[in-house]
Amino acid sequence: MVYIANPIYDAVFKYMMEDLEVAKRFIGIIIDKRITDITVLSQEVPYETEDLPILIQRLDFVAEIEESDGTKSKVLIEIQKSNRSYHADILRFRGYLARHYQKDSLPIITIYILGFKIPDLDAPVVLSERIYRDIYYNKIIQRTSDFIEKLSHNTYVIQVPRLKLVLRTKLTELLEIFNQEHQTDENKILRLEEVSNEEDIRLIIARLERAGSNNEIREKMEKEKYLQSAYEEMFGEKDREIIELKAKTEKLKQKLEKEKQKLEKEKQKAEQEKQKAEQEKNRVRNLILKLRLEGIPDSKIESMLDLKISEYLKD
């Protein structure tokens, strides 16, 4: 059993990732790649509202990745962490990534660590990755393009509240450090009943153990907890209203789209029935003309076909 500082706190996560060896192994496990070298670009950026300064967690690294065939490449690793499911966070994620695309020439890998649940996504850890598809010939392209790699990115999303230790893999064992079910009475500390035998994970846990006994880190956690409570009190309700309104708007949009599709299907069906009726009318019209050419009187044709010729032909 070990006690570690809770890395859901920005101060703890920052402390953990300042150790580049820890950062290298942490990121390597998440993206399932061997990282041979890593350098830090930036740590955190103060984000200020008119009433309250909020520290936004953002970590940028340049990593050298070695593939299984021995080839190496450099990528930009962007990690963003948020404990609040606020509308502003979504806009910030988009805005920051857009700025990266404007100024960086390296391929980008993004990792989002969320302290809240995404309503329409149940999976604890999700990878959204690039797939090259030739849509002209409808086939998957196996090789990559440097041009495309720099214009698109793989995204990893970790939803902390959905983490459950269901099966043991290196990734799930790592993410136990975020599992809030391990909270002690003091939620700033987690109690891990079992510790992984993986050397990489033990190194990360050791760093978090040191954070838990660091008075400066504890003070920062206390301040962070206060700021989050203050932010929640001042802006939480407004952000939740925005999210709720957005959800209702999206549902209405989906409902209208379904109604539109339903009307379109009914329209297509009516058009098909109209075409079918017209085809049948043409068939009968041609039959009448053929019978006339054979010299059969109209009265007899009407009797034979049980119809009025005037409904099909205009004399």
Sequence and secondary structure as in RCSB ss.txt:
>XXXX:A:sequence
MVYIANPIYDAVFKYMMEDLEVAKRFIGIIIDKRITDITVLSQEVPYETEDLPILIQRLDFVAEIEESDGTKSKV
LIEIQKSNRSYHADILRFRGYLARHYQKDSLPIITIYILGFKIPDLDAPVVLSERIYRDIYYNKIIQRTSDFIEK
LSHNTYVIQVPRLKLVLRTKLTELLEIFNQEHQTDENKILRLEEVSNEEDIRLIIARLERAGSNNEIREKMEKEK
YLQSAYEEMFGEKDREIIELKAKTEKLKQKLEKEKQKLEKEKQKAEQEKQKAEQEKNRVRNLILKLRLEGIPDSK
IESMLDLKISEYLKD
>XXXX:A:secstr
 EEEE TTSHHHHHHHHHSHHHHHHHHHHHHT EEEEEEEEEEEEEEE SS EEEEEEEEEEEEEE TTS EEEE
EEEEEEES   HHHHHHHHHHHHHHHHH  S EEEEEEESS  TT   SEEEE    EETTTTEE  S  HHHHT
T EEEEEEEGGG    S  HHHHHHGGG GGGB SSTTEEEESS    HHHHHHHHHHHHHHT HHHHHHHHHHH
HHHHHHIIIIIHHHHHHHHHHHHHHHHHHHHHHHHHHHHHHHHHHHHHHHHHHHHHHHHHHHHHHHHHTT  HHH
HHHHHTS GGGT   
